[in-house]
Amino acid sequence: MSYETEEIRQSQAIFYYLLEHHELQEEQAPSLYRAYTEQESVQALVKSQGEIALCNIERYGNVIYLIPKEDNHFLGYSKPQLKSILCKSTGTDKDYYLSQFAILTLLVEFYDGQGSSSKSREYMRAGELQNCISKRLKEGAQNVSPEEEERAGIAFSNMMEAYEALKSDEKSTRAKTTKEGFLYHILMFLQKQGLIEYVEQDEMIKTTRKLDSFMDWNLLNQNNYQRILKVLGERHE
């Protein structure tokens, strides 16, 4: 299929905008948004550039997102990079998987609705999330045998060990060696990605439209949602 020069130029402009901003909102860049949504040829070219760059280009509502694929370590994050950002300097794989478990717990606490939107609450406090993480880890370690852990691909006992190795400090701390500091750095990372808003003075966590859209349109199809519940040791009817 041949393309006009102007179509190619528009697709390149859209893709560069997405590289710079990670999303394209209708109200922020109306001409680029219309070119993508109203011209199939331009949209096909943008998606093709996304494939080459190991990214998905998805439109949720009136926003177009650039979403790096799991193995995209240039636009996304590698496991060592995430471990460095989220875990203490002496962090092991146990600490890394604990950080991912904490993120999954946050998602399930916010998104378990079954109506027009999966979102079931508007906010939660950091202390409540910390309690949820502790509770789910204890339940998993007590109820899942080593054989079941191996089949499920998740070791509750190892993550529980990593979590208990973190100190507990009632004061506001940012040290990754404490439970409070460990969670703080996870929340700040998610905020930097535009997925949550964290109001530090109130220790209040709110999700953004970006995360709400991604959860409703992408992650929470039934197959993906059941995978998350399985990881957390939940049963969903």
C-alpha positions in Angstrom: 0.0 0.0 0.0 1.4 3.4 -1.0 1.1 6.5 1.2 1.0 10.2 0.5 3.9 12.3 1.7 1.6 14.3 4.0 0.2 11.1 5.6 3.8 10.0 6.4 4.7 13.4 7.8 1.6 13.4 10.0 2.2 9.9 11.3 5.8 10.9 12.1 4.6 14.0 14.0 2.1 11.9 16.0 4.7 9.2 16.9 7.2 11.8 17.9 4.6 13.6 20.1 3.8 10.2 21.8 7.5 9.6 22.4 7.8 13.0 24.1 4.6 13.0 26.1 3.6 9.3 26.2 0.0 10.2 25.5 -1.9 12.4 23.0 -5.0 14.1 24.4 -7.7 15.6 22.0 -7.7 18.9 23.9 -3.9 19.2 23.9 -3.2 18.5 20.3 -6.5 18.5 18.3 -5.0 18.5 14.8 -2.8 15.4 15.5 -5.6 13.7 17.4 -8.0 14.2 14.4 -5.4 13.0 12.0 -5.0 9.8 13.9 -8.7 9.1 14.6 -10.1 10.3 11.2 -7.5 8.9 8.7 -7.0 5.1 8.7 -3.8 5.4 6.7 -2.2 7.7 9.3 -3.3 5.5 12.1 -1.9 2.4 10.4 1.4 4.2 9.9 1.6 5.3 13.5 0.8 1.7 14.7 3.5 0.4 12.4 6.1 2.7 13.9 4.9 1.6 17.3 5.5 -2.1 16.4 9.0 -1.3 15.2 9.7 0.5 18.5 8.2 -2.4 20.5 5.2 -0.4 21.6 1.5 -0.6 21.4 -0.5 2.4 20.3 -3.9 2.4 22.0 -6.8 4.8 22.1 -8.8 4.8 25.3 -11.7 7.3 25.3 -10.3 10.5 23.9 -6.7 9.8 24.7 -4.1 8.0 22.6 -1.4 6.2 24.6 2.1 4.9 23.8 2.5 1.7 25.8 6.0 0.0 25.8 5.8 -3.8 25.6 7.2 -5.9 28.4 10.5 -6.5 26.8 11.0 -2.9 25.8 13.9 -1.8 28.0 14.5 1.4 26.1 11.2 3.1 26.5 10.2 1.0 29.5 12.1 -0.5 32.4 14.3 -3.6 32.8 14.1 -5.7 35.9 17.5 -4.4 37.2 16.3 -0.8 36.7 13.1 -1.4 38.6 14.9 -3.1 41.4 17.3 -0.2 41.7 14.4 2.3 41.8 12.0 0.4 44.0 14.2 -1.7 46.3 16.9 -1.1 48.9 20.5 -1.1 47.6 21.1 -4.7 48.8 17.8 -5.8 47.3 17.4 -9.3 46.0 14.9 -10.9 43.7 12.7 -11.4 46.7 12.6 -7.7 47.2 11.8 -7.1 43.6 8.9 -9.5 43.5 7.6 -8.0 46.7 7.5 -4.6 45.0 5.5 -6.0 42.1 3.2 -7.8 44.6 2.6 -4.4 46.3 1.6 -2.8 43.0 -0.8 -5.7 42.2 -2.3 -5.4 45.7 -2.9 -1.6 45.0 -4.6 -2.4 41.7 -6.9 -5.0 43.2 -7.9 -2.7 46.1 -8.9 0.0 43.6 -10.3 -2.1 40.8 -12.7 -4.9 41.7 -16.0 -3.3 40.6 -18.3 -5.1 38.2 -20.4 -2.2 36.9 -19.7 0.2 33.9 -16.3 0.8 35.4 -14.0 -1.6 37.3 -13.0 1.2 39.8 -14.6 0.5 43.2 -13.1 3.3 45.3 -11.8 6.9 44.9 -8.9 6.8 47.3 -7.1 4.9 50.0 -4.4 5.9 52.5 -0.9 4.5 52.5 -1.3 2.9 55.9 -4.4 1.0 54.7 -2.4 -0.3 51.6 0.4 -1.3 53.9 -2.0 -3.3 56.0 -3.5 -5.0 52.9 0.0 -6.0 51.7 0.8 -7.5 55.0 -2.5 -9.3 55.3 -2.4 -10.8 51.8 1.2 -12.0 52.3 0.4 -13.7 55.6 -2.6 -15.4 54.1 -0.7 -16.5 51.1 2.2 -17.9 53.2 -0.2 -19.7 55.5 -2.5 -21.2 52.9 -0.3 -21.9 49.8 2.0 -24.9 50.0 5.5 -24.9 48.4 4.1 -27.2 45.6 1.3 -24.8 44.9 3.7 -21.8 45.0 5.8 -23.5 42.3 2.8 -24.3 40.1 1.5 -20.7 40.5 4.9 -19.2 39.8 4.8 -17.0 43.0 6.5 -17.6 46.3 4.6 -16.0 49.1 7.0 -17.3 51.7 10.0 -15.6 50.0 8.1 -12.3 49.7 7.0 -12.6 53.3 10.6 -13.0 54.3 11.6 -10.0 52.4 8.8 -7.9 53.8 9.5 -8.9 57.4 13.2 -8.0 56.9 12.1 -4.4 56.4 12.0 -2.3 59.6 8.8 -0.7 60.8 8.9 3.0 61.6 5.9 5.0 62.7 7.6 8.2 61.6 7.5 9.5 58.1 10.5 7.9 56.5 11.8 7.5 53.0 14.4 4.9 53.7 13.9 1.8 51.5 14.9 -0.4 54.5 11.6 0.4 56.2 8.2 -0.8 55.3 7.0 2.8 55.1 9.9 4.0 52.9 9.6 0.9 50.7 6.0 1.7 50.0 6.7 5.4 49.6 9.2 4.8 46.7 6.7 2.6 45.0 4.0 5.2 45.2 6.4 8.0 44.0 7.4 5.8 41.0 3.7 5.2 40.1 3.0 8.9 40.4 6.0 9.7 38.1 4.4 7.4 35.5 1.2 9.3 35.7 -0.7 6.4 37.2 -1.6 7.7 40.6 -1.7 10.9 42.6 -0.1 10.7 46.0 -0.9 13.5 48.5 2.0 13.1 50.9 0.7 15.3 53.8 -2.5 13.2 54.0 -0.8 9.9 52.8 -3.7 9.7 50.3 -3.6 7.7 47.1 -5.8 8.4 44.2 -5.7 6.9 40.7 -5.4 8.9 37.5 -7.6 8.8 34.4 -4.7 7.2 32.6 -4.7 4.2 35.0 -8.5 4.0 35.1 -8.7 3.8 31.3 -5.9 1.3 31.1 -7.5 -1.0 33.7 -11.0 -0.8 32.1 -9.9 -1.2 28.5 -6.8 -3.4 28.7 -5.8 -5.1 31.9 -9.2 -6.1 33.3 -10.4 -8.3 30.5 -11.4 -11.5 32.3 -8.2 -13.4 31.3 -5.9 -10.8 32.7 -8.0 -10.1 35.8 -8.1 -13.8 36.7 -4.3 -13.9 36.4 -4.0 -11.1 38.9 -6.4 -12.7 41.3 -4.5 -16.0 41.0 -1.3 -14.2 41.9 -2.9 -12.7 45.0 -4.5 -16.0 46.1 -8.0 -14.7 45.4 -11.0 -16.5 44.0 -13.4 -14.5 41.9 -17.0 -15.7 41.2 
